[in-house]
């Protein structure tokens, strides 16, 4: 019997949802990054701090207000979201690739976990890491800037959706990749450009019409714009539009990951 057969048999045996298995997978993914917290939680704080310091020292004094707020206040939400999504992506993609390189991916595929439970279990780790990094950076930014949050609920919604979207993209990247070089290529040529070219450091109103229109088909733009609305109360687009676009993107990526797990695409030995 193949891997898919064992999973189907286990799903029938344990009912519609294998809560024990799902919880075990989620706990494994969370503990995986907590044991190296200096790399997964402390290092992003340093990186975000360096971004803020460099941009503030380099062009902050010469730059006027953006969207009616100081440049550093405008920059902070973009740095926050960029760090969250990069860490969420790294958590899920690295977990799957490490298992494939070490040859123990079968230990995850053989237990009675359905494709949906596998997707949710991996995403739980990525979302948790993204949100923990976000909390640390948000506290640091609040201390440095001394400003409150304009719309806390909107901020929570968008950072959670951002972590979820990039966690799902990380699963897809991990399934596609068989070695670390391939993950690095996806990170450098897809994830980083999407986060940098989506209004992190600027308002898209300053772009030429073609570039502005191109930015608006990038779901990461809506994540950063939504986080900015949550923090400073200003944004380039409606947060409701961003909510629809990002939610649809999350569901679409989860469906893709579910399909690939169900078929065992690039996972079966």
C-alpha positions in Angstrom: 0.0 0.0 0.0 1.4 3.5 -0.9 1.6 6.5 1.3 -1.7 7.9 0.2 -3.4 4.6 1.0 -2.1 4.6 4.6 -3.3 8.2 5.1 -6.7 7.4 3.8 -7.0 4.4 6.0 -5.9 6.4 9.0 -8.4 9.1 8.3 -11.2 6.6 8.2 -10.1 5.0 11.4 -9.7 8.2 13.4 -12.7 10.1 12.0 -13.1 13.3 10.1 -10.2 15.1 11.8 -7.2 13.5 13.5 -6.8 16.1 16.2 -4.1 14.2 18.0 -2.0 13.9 14.9 -2.6 17.5 13.8 -1.6 18.8 17.2 1.5 16.7 17.2 2.6 18.0 13.8 1.9 21.6 14.8 3.8 21.2 18.1 6.8 19.7 16.2 6.8 22.6 13.8 6.6 25.1 16.6 9.3 23.5 18.7 11.5 23.2 15.7 12.1 27.0 15.6 11.8 27.6 19.4 14.9 25.5 20.1 16.9 27.9 18.0 15.2 31.1 19.1 18.3 33.2 18.7 18.2 32.5 15.0 14.4 32.5 14.4 13.2 35.2 16.8 16.1 37.4 17.9 17.9 37.7 14.5 14.8 39.1 12.7 14.6 41.8 15.4 18.1 42.8 14.7 17.5 42.8 11.0 14.4 44.9 11.3 16.2 47.4 13.6 19.0 47.7 11.1 16.5 48.5 8.3 14.9 51.2 10.3 18.2 52.7 11.5 19.8 52.7 8.0 16.8 54.3 6.2 16.2 56.8 9.0 19.8 57.9 9.2 20.3 57.9 5.4 17.2 59.7 4.2 14.9 60.2 7.1 16.0 63.8 8.0 15.7 64.8 4.3 12.4 63.2 3.7 9.1 65.0 4.5 6.0 63.4 5.8 4.4 60.5 3.9 0.7 60.0 4.2 0.7 62.7 6.8 3.1 60.9 9.2 6.9 61.0 9.6 8.8 58.8 7.2 10.0 56.4 10.0 6.3 55.9 11.1 5.4 55.2 7.5 8.3 52.7 7.1 7.6 50.7 10.3 4.5 48.7 9.2 6.3 47.7 6.0 9.3 46.5 7.9 7.0 44.6 10.3 5.1 42.8 7.6 8.2 42.1 5.5 9.9 40.4 8.4 6.8 38.4 9.4 6.2 37.0 5.9 9.8 36.1 5.3 10.0 34.2 8.6 6.7 32.4 7.9 8.0 31.3 4.5 11.3 30.2 5.9 9.7 28.0 8.6 7.5 25.8 6.3 9.8 25.7 3.3 12.9 24.7 5.3 11.0 22.1 7.4 9.9 20.2 4.3 13.2 20.5 2.4 15.2 19.4 5.5 13.0 16.3 5.7 13.5 15.6 2.0 17.2 16.0 2.2 17.6 13.9 5.3 15.2 11.2 3.8 12.7 11.3 6.7 9.8 13.0 4.9 8.1 9.6 5.0 7.9 9.9 8.8 5.5 12.8 8.2 3.6 11.3 5.3 3.0 7.8 6.8 1.0 8.7 9.9 -2.8 8.8 9.6 -2.9 12.5 8.6 -5.1 13.7 5.7 -3.7 16.2 3.2 -5.7 19.0 4.9 -4.2 18.1 8.3 -0.7 18.2 6.8 -1.3 21.6 5.3 -2.8 23.0 8.6 0.0 21.4 10.7 2.8 22.9 8.7 1.0 26.2 8.5 0.5 26.3 12.3 4.3 26.4 12.7 4.8 29.1 10.1 2.0 31.3 11.4 3.2 31.0 15.0 6.7 31.9 14.1 5.5 34.9 12.0 3.3 36.2 14.8 5.9 35.8 17.5 8.4 37.7 15.4 5.8 40.3 14.7 5.0 40.8 18.4 8.7 41.3 19.2 9.2 43.8 16.4 5.9 45.6 17.1 6.9 46.1 20.8 10.3 47.4 19.7 8.8 49.8 17.2 6.3 51.0 19.8 9.1 51.8 22.3 11.3 53.5 19.6 8.5 55.5 17.9 6.3 56.1 21.0 3.1 55.8 18.9 0.0 53.7 19.4 -1.9 51.5 16.9 -4.7 53.1 14.9 -6.7 50.0 14.2 -5.5 47.0 16.2 -8.0 44.5 14.8 -7.1 45.3 11.2 -3.4 45.0 12.1 -4.0 41.6 13.7 -6.1 40.4 10.7 -3.4 41.4 8.1 -0.4 40.1 10.0 -2.2 36.7 10.6 -3.2 36.5 6.9 0.3 37.5 5.8 1.8 34.7 8.0 -0.8 32.3 6.6 -0.2 33.2 3.0 3.6 32.9 3.1 3.4 29.7 5.2 1.3 28.1 2.4 3.7 29.5 -0.3 6.6 28.0 1.8 4.9 24.6 1.8 4.5 24.8 -2.0 8.2 25.9 -2.4 9.3 23.0 -0.1 7.4 20.5 -2.1 8.9 21.8 -5.3 12.4 21.9 -4.0 14.7 18.9 -3.5 17.7 20.8 -2.1 18.5 24.1 -0.3 19.8 25.8 -3.5 16.4 25.6 -5.0 14.7 27.1 -1.9 17.4 29.9 -1.9 16.5 30.6 -5.5 12.8 30.9 -4.7 13.5 33.1 -1.7 15.9 35.4 -3.6 14.0 35.7 -6.9 10.4 35.5 -5.8 9.8 36.1 -2.0 12.3 39.0 -1.5 11.3 40.9 -4.7 7.6 40.5 -3.9 8.2 42.0 -0.4 10.5 44.8 -1.5 8.5 45.9 -4.6 5.2 46.1 -2.8 5.2 49.5 -1.1 7.4 48.5 1.9 9.6 51.6 1.5 7.3 53.9 -0.6 3.8 54.7 -1.4 2.7 53.4 -4.8 1.2 56.8 -5.6 4.8 57.9 -6.4 5.2 55.2 -9.1 4.5 55.5 -12.8 0.9 54.3 -13.7 2.2 51.0 -15.2 4.3 50.2 -12.1 1.4 51.2 -9.8 -1.0 48.9 -11.6 1.5 46.1 -11.5 1.9 46.5 -7.8 -1.8 46.1 -7.3 -1.8 42.5 -8.6 0.8 41.6 -6.0 -1.0 40.2 -2.9 2.0 41.2 -0.7 1.2 44.8 -1.5 -2.2 44.4 0.2 -0.5 42.8 3.2 1.8 45.7 3.7 -0.9 48.3 2.9 -3.2 46.6 5.3 -0.6 46.5 8.1 0.1 50.2 7.4 -3.6 51.0 7.7 -3.7 49.1 11.0 -0.8 50.9 12.4 -1.1 54.5 11.2 -4.7 54.6 9.8 -3.5 55.5 6.3 -3.2 53.3 3.2 -3.0 53.3 -0.6 -6.1 51.1 -1.1 -9.2 50.0 0.8 -8.4 47.5 3.6 -11.6 45.7 2.6 -10.3 45.2 -0.9 -7.0 44.0 0.6 -8.9 41.6 2.9 -10.7 40.0 -0.1 -7.5 39.7 -2.2 -5.4 38.2 0.5 -8.1 35.8 1.8 -8.6 34.5 -1.7 -4.8 34.1 -2.1 -4.5 32.2 1.1 -7.3 29.8 0.2 -5.9 29.3 -3.3 -2.5 28.4 -2.0 -3.9 26.1 0.6 -5.9 24.3 -2.1 -2.7 23.9 -4.2 -0.8 22.5 -1.2 -3.7 20.2 -0.4 -3.7 18.9 -4.0 0.0 18.3 -4.0 -0.1 16.4 -0.6 -3.0 14.4 -1.8 -1.2 13.3 -5.0 2.2 12.9 -3.3 3.6 15.3 -5.9 7.4 15.4 -5.6 7.1 13.8 -2.1 7.0 10.1 -2.8 10.4 8.3 -2.9 
